């Protein structure tokens, strides 16, 4: 299992989602991706996409308007 991080702070949709989709294609099953976001649209769209793709998703509220979206690739 490998762990990766994408810093998407300051980026608005659809950039974080596109970056996540691209990175997930490179990853192996059980790898974990942590995505740092500070845009509410990305905080909604990225977890929704990942869930619809069948991945495990957890969202952590880091601080005032910043979130970590943790995605475990499951398929």
Secondary structure, 3 states (H helix, E strand, C coil): CCEEEEECCCCCCCHHHHHHHHHHHHCCCCCEEEEEECCHHHHHHHHHHHHHCCCEEEEEEEECCEEEEEEECCC
